[in-house]
C-alpha cells in the first residue's frame, strides 16, 4: 500500500528490515533467471555439439575496465588460445542489445578479428531470454560479462567464468560457491593479452 511504501522510501533504503518494519511480507528468493525455462532453437552453422565455448563481452564491462582496449585484447587472446589449443568452436553471445548498451558492438569488434575463422560465429541479437538460455545450456563452457548470462550458465551446470565489474558478480559467486576465487575475474584486472 502507498502508506507503507512512503514509510520505506522515507527511510532512504528499501531493505528487508524496512519492509518488515511497516508490516510488508518479505520472502527471500533467488533471481528468477535461475529458474527460467529455456527454448532450444536449432544449432547454428559452426556450432559443435558438446564442444562450443560461449563468450560474452559487453560495452559496459569494457567501459568499467582500466583500459577498454586492453580488456578487449584479453578477449581476443582468449579466443585465439581456444582456437590454437583445441578444436572447439566459439559462440559470441549477445545478451543485452539495447540502443545505449549493445553487446553486439563489442562482439562485432571481436568477430572482426576472426572474420575468416568459421569456428568463431556470432549468435543473432534478437534472441529472447528463453532462447539465449537454450543456447547457453548447450555450451561446453562460458566466459561472460553479463550477470544474467552467468546465471543461465550456472543454473544449467555449464562451467562459467565471470568477468565482473560490480559487487553483484562477487555476491552471486560467493552465494553459490562460498568464494569468487576461480569463478570471477574483476574486469579491472584485465590489463591485456596476458590475462
C-alpha positions as CSV (number, residue, x, y, z in Angstrom):
1,X,0.0,0.0,0.0
2,X,1.1,3.6,-0.6
3,X,1.5,4.4,3.1
4,X,3.9,1.5,3.7
5,X,5.8,2.5,0.5
6,X,6.1,6.1,1.7
7,X,7.4,4.9,5.1
8,X,10.0,2.7,3.4
9,X,11.1,5.4,1.0
10,X,11.4,7.9,3.9
11,X,14.0,5.6,5.4
12,X,16.0,6.2,2.2
13,X,16.7,2.5,1.7
14,X,14.4,-0.3,0.7
15,X,15.7,-3.2,2.8
16,X,14.2,-6.4,4.1
17,X,14.2,-4.8,7.6
18,X,12.4,-1.7,6.4
19,X,9.7,-3.7,4.6
20,X,9.1,-5.9,7.7
21,X,9.0,-2.8,9.9
22,X,6.0,-1.5,8.1
23,X,4.3,-4.9,8.0
24,X,5.0,-6.0,4.5
25,X,5.5,-9.7,4.0
26,X,9.0,-10.5,2.8
27,X,10.4,-13.7,1.4
28,X,13.9,-14.2,0.1
29,X,14.1,-15.8,-3.2
30,X,16.7,-16.4,-5.9
31,X,16.9,-14.3,-9.0
32,X,14.1,-15.6,-11.3
33,X,16.8,-16.1,-14.0
34,X,18.0,-19.2,-12.0
35,X,14.6,-20.9,-12.6
36,X,13.9,-19.5,-16.0
37,X,12.8,-22.1,-18.6
38,X,14.6,-22.4,-21.9
39,X,13.8,-22.8,-25.5
40,X,16.1,-24.8,-27.7
41,X,16.4,-23.4,-31.2
42,X,18.3,-25.3,-33.9
43,X,22.1,-25.0,-33.5
44,X,23.7,-22.5,-35.9
45,X,26.2,-23.4,-38.6
46,X,29.6,-23.8,-36.9
47,X,28.3,-24.9,-33.5
48,X,30.0,-28.1,-32.3
49,X,27.7,-30.1,-30.0
50,X,29.4,-30.6,-26.7
51,X,32.4,-28.6,-27.8
52,X,31.4,-24.9,-28.2
53,X,32.7,-22.2,-25.8
54,X,30.5,-19.2,-25.3
55,X,32.0,-15.7,-25.0
56,X,30.0,-12.7,-23.9
57,X,31.5,-9.2,-23.8
58,X,29.6,-6.0,-23.2
59,X,30.4,-2.3,-23.8
60,X,29.6,-1.8,-20.1
61,X,32.4,-4.1,-18.9
62,X,34.8,-2.6,-21.4
63,X,33.9,0.9,-20.0
64,X,34.5,-0.3,-16.4
65,X,37.9,-1.7,-17.3
66,X,41.0,0.4,-16.6
67,X,41.7,0.3,-20.3
68,X,38.8,-0.9,-22.6
69,X,41.1,-1.7,-25.5
70,X,43.4,-3.8,-23.3
71,X,40.4,-5.7,-21.9
72,X,39.1,-6.3,-25.4
73,X,42.6,-7.5,-26.4
74,X,42.4,-10.1,-23.5
75,X,39.2,-11.5,-25.0
76,X,40.9,-11.7,-28.5
77,X,43.8,-13.5,-26.9
78,X,41.4,-15.9,-25.1
79,X,39.6,-16.8,-28.4
80,X,43.0,-17.2,-30.2
81,X,44.1,-19.5,-27.4
82,X,40.9,-21.6,-27.7
83,X,41.4,-21.9,-31.5
84,X,45.1,-22.7,-31.2
85,X,44.9,-25.3,-28.4
86,X,41.6,-27.1,-29.1
87,X,39.1,-27.9,-31.8
88,X,36.3,-26.1,-30.0
89,X,34.1,-23.6,-31.7
90,X,33.4,-20.2,-30.1
91,X,29.9,-18.7,-30.0
92,X,29.9,-15.0,-29.4
93,X,26.7,-14.4,-27.4
94,X,24.9,-11.0,-27.3
95,X,22.9,-10.9,-24.1
96,X,21.9,-7.3,-24.0
97,X,21.1,-5.4,-27.2
98,X,19.7,-2.0,-26.0
99,X,20.5,1.0,-28.1
100,X,22.6,2.6,-25.3
101,X,24.3,-0.7,-24.2
102,X,24.6,-3.2,-27.0
103,X,26.7,-6.3,-26.7
104,X,26.7,-6.6,-30.5
105,X,29.1,-3.5,-30.6
106,X,31.8,-5.3,-28.6
107,X,31.1,-8.7,-30.1
108,X,31.2,-7.4,-33.6
109,X,34.7,-6.0,-32.9
110,X,35.7,-9.4,-31.6
111,X,34.3,-11.2,-34.7
112,X,36.1,-8.7,-37.0
113,X,39.4,-10.1,-35.5
114,X,38.3,-13.6,-36.6
115,X,36.4,-12.7,-39.8
116,X,37.8,-15.6,-41.8
117,X,37.5,-18.2,-39.0
118,X,34.4,-20.4,-39.3
119,X,34.8,-21.7,-35.8
120,X,34.0,-18.2,-34.4
121,X,30.5,-17.1,-35.0
122,X,28.0,-14.6,-33.7
123,X,24.6,-15.5,-32.4
124,X,21.7,-13.3,-33.6
125,X,21.0,-10.2,-31.5
126,X,17.2,-10.7,-31.5
127,X,17.0,-13.7,-29.2
128,X,14.8,-13.6,-26.1
129,X,15.9,-14.7,-22.6
130,X,14.5,-18.3,-23.1
131,X,16.3,-18.7,-26.4
132,X,19.6,-17.4,-25.0
133,X,19.4,-19.8,-22.1
134,X,18.6,-22.6,-24.6
135,X,21.9,-21.9,-26.4
136,X,23.9,-21.2,-23.2
137,X,22.8,-24.5,-21.6
138,X,24.3,-26.4,-24.6
139,X,27.8,-24.8,-24.3
140,X,30.8,-26.7,-23.0
141,X,31.8,-23.6,-21.1
142,X,31.0,-19.9,-20.8
143,X,33.1,-16.8,-20.3
144,X,30.7,-13.9,-19.7
145,X,30.5,-10.3,-18.6
146,X,26.7,-10.2,-18.2
147,X,25.1,-11.2,-14.9
148,X,22.1,-13.0,-16.3
149,X,24.2,-14.8,-18.9
150,X,26.3,-16.1,-16.0
151,X,23.1,-17.2,-14.2
152,X,22.0,-19.0,-17.3
153,X,25.3,-20.9,-17.3
154,X,25.3,-21.5,-13.5
155,X,21.7,-22.8,-13.5
156,X,22.4,-25.1,-16.4
157,X,25.6,-26.6,-14.9
158,X,27.8,-25.1,-17.6
159,X,31.3,-24.2,-16.3
160,X,31.2,-20.4,-16.1
161,X,33.8,-17.8,-15.6
162,X,32.5,-14.3,-15.0
163,X,34.4,-11.1,-16.0
164,X,32.8,-9.0,-13.3
165,X,32.7,-5.2,-12.8
166,X,30.5,-5.0,-9.7
167,X,29.8,-6.5,-6.3
168,X,26.8,-8.2,-7.8
169,X,29.0,-10.8,-9.6
170,X,31.1,-11.4,-6.4
171,X,27.9,-11.8,-4.3
172,X,26.5,-14.4,-6.7
173,X,29.8,-16.4,-6.8
174,X,30.0,-16.3,-3.0
175,X,26.4,-17.4,-2.6
176,X,26.9,-20.3,-4.9
177,X,30.5,-21.4,-4.3
178,X,31.5,-19.8,-1.0
179,X,34.1,-17.6,-2.7
180,X,34.5,-15.8,-6.0
181,X,38.0,-17.3,-6.4
182,X,38.2,-19.4,-9.6
183,X,34.8,-18.2,-10.7
184,X,35.3,-14.5,-11.3
185,X,37.9,-12.2,-12.7
186,X,37.3,-8.5,-12.0
187,X,37.4,-6.6,-15.3
188,X,39.7,-4.1,-13.6
189,X,42.4,-6.8,-13.7
190,X,42.2,-7.3,-17.4
191,X,45.3,-5.4,-18.4
192,X,46.0,-7.0,-21.8
193,X,46.6,-10.2,-23.7
194,X,48.4,-11.9,-20.8
195,X,45.3,-12.1,-18.7
